[in-house]
Amino acid sequence: MNLKESTIVIFETVYERLKPFHELMKTHPAIIAYSGGKDSTLLCNFYLFLSNKSKSIEPILFHLDHSIRDNSKQEKDIILEMKTLSSKTHIKKKTFHKLQNA
């Protein structure tokens, strides 16, 4: 994991602010709803950083595809990215039926 020194400083600072939760973080994995966006990727990288430092358990990444629109290309990219980030991934595809006018 290649992180900039400034990112490491931020991650260490955030970890220190979470001091009341250190024991929880060491004993229970975080489950991250992973969308492939910047926020979930940053959160995942934070927990992977902590995991590499033995300060937390490797996070579990969860992605739910609602199948509302055709995004098969994006979905493949998200799944590939998840598998490169963490060995613990869960992907769920849900198909919703279109609502009919009443």
Backbone torsions as a table, in degrees:
resi	resn	phi	psi	omega
1	MET	NA	115.0	179.3
2	ASN	-98.9	108.6	177.9
3	LEU	-119.2	146.4	174.9
4	LYS	-67.9	151.8	178.9
5	GLU	-57.7	-38.0	179.6
6	SER	-65.1	-34.8	177.2
7	THR	-68.4	-40.9	178.0
8	ILE	-60.6	-43.2	178.8
9	VAL	-61.4	-43.6	178.6
10	ILE	-63.5	-46.9	180.0
11	PHE	-60.8	-41.6	178.4
12	GLU	-64.9	-39.8	179.0
13	THR	-65.1	-44.3	178.3
14	VAL	-62.4	-43.4	179.2
15	TYR	-59.5	-42.9	179.3
16	GLU	-63.5	-35.7	178.1
17	ARG	-69.2	-20.0	179.1
18	LEU	-93.9	20.1	-175.1
19	LYS	-49.8	-41.7	179.0
20	PRO	-61.2	-15.2	-176.0
21	PHE	-109.0	6.5	-176.4
22	HIS	-57.6	-45.5	-179.2
23	GLU	-63.1	-42.1	177.4
24	LEU	-60.9	-42.6	-178.6
25	MET	-66.9	-29.3	179.5
26	LYS	-80.0	-22.3	-173.8
27	THR	-110.4	-15.9	-178.6
28	HIS	-132.8	128.4	179.8
29	PRO	-72.6	145.9	173.1
30	ALA	-74.8	140.3	173.4
31	ILE	-108.8	116.2	-174.2
32	ILE	-108.7	123.2	173.3
33	ALA	-73.5	106.6	-172.5
34	TYR	-99.1	119.9	179.9
35	SER	-104.4	-14.1	-174.1
36	GLY	92.0	-3.3	179.3
37	GLY	-82.9	179.3	-176.3
38	LYS	-64.6	-41.5	-176.1
39	ASP	-65.6	-50.5	-178.0
40	SER	-69.1	-31.2	177.3
41	THR	-68.7	-41.8	177.7
42	LEU	-63.1	-45.8	178.8
43	LEU	-61.4	-41.7	177.5
44	CYS	-61.7	-45.5	179.5
45	ASN	-63.1	-35.8	176.8
46	PHE	-61.3	-49.2	-179.4
47	TYR	-69.3	-33.0	175.9
48	LEU	-67.3	-38.7	175.3
49	PHE	-58.9	-48.2	179.5
50	LEU	-63.8	-39.6	178.7
51	SER	-62.1	-42.7	178.3
52	ASN	-64.1	-27.1	178.4
53	LYS	-92.8	7.4	-178.1
54	SER	59.3	33.2	178.4
55	LYS	-103.2	-8.6	176.6
56	SER	-157.3	169.6	175.2
57	ILE	-85.6	149.7	178.3
58	GLU	-55.0	133.5	-177.7
59	PRO	-70.6	156.6	173.3
60	ILE	-101.2	126.0	179.4
61	LEU	-98.7	132.5	-179.0
62	PHE	-126.2	130.3	177.4
63	HIS	-128.3	130.6	177.8
64	LEU	-115.4	118.9	175.3
65	ASP	-97.7	115.1	-178.1
66	HIS	-76.6	-12.2	-178.6
67	SER	57.8	32.5	178.7
68	ILE	-76.4	-34.7	177.7
69	ARG	-135.5	162.8	179.9
70	ASP	-78.3	108.3	178.4
71	ASN	-133.8	40.8	-174.5
72	SER	-59.9	-37.9	178.4
73	LYS	-65.0	-48.1	179.3
74	GLN	-62.6	-39.7	-179.7
75	GLU	-61.2	-43.1	178.2
76	LYS	-62.2	-41.4	178.9
77	ASP	-64.0	-42.0	179.8
78	ILE	-63.8	-45.8	-179.4
79	ILE	-62.6	-43.1	178.4
80	LEU	-62.4	-45.2	179.3
81	GLU	-62.0	-43.6	179.1
82	MET	-58.7	-44.0	-177.1
83	LYS	-69.7	-25.6	176.0
84	THR	-79.8	-25.9	-179.1
85	LEU	-82.0	-42.8	-171.9
86	SER	-144.1	148.2	176.1
87	SER	-83.4	-10.0	-178.0
88	LYS	-109.3	93.2	-178.4
89	THR	-128.9	146.8	175.6
90	HIS	-134.6	129.6	-179.3
91	ILE	-124.6	130.1	-179.5
92	LYS	-125.1	130.3	176.9
93	LYS	-111.9	124.1	-178.1
94	LYS	-119.8	132.5	177.7
95	THR	-108.6	121.7	176.9
96	PHE	-102.5	137.4	176.9
97	HIS	-77.7	144.3	179.4
98	LYS	-65.4	139.3	177.5
99	LEU	-77.0	137.7	178.2
100	GLN	-99.9	148.6	177.5
101	ASN	-65.4	134.2	-179.5
102	ALA	-87.0	NA	NA
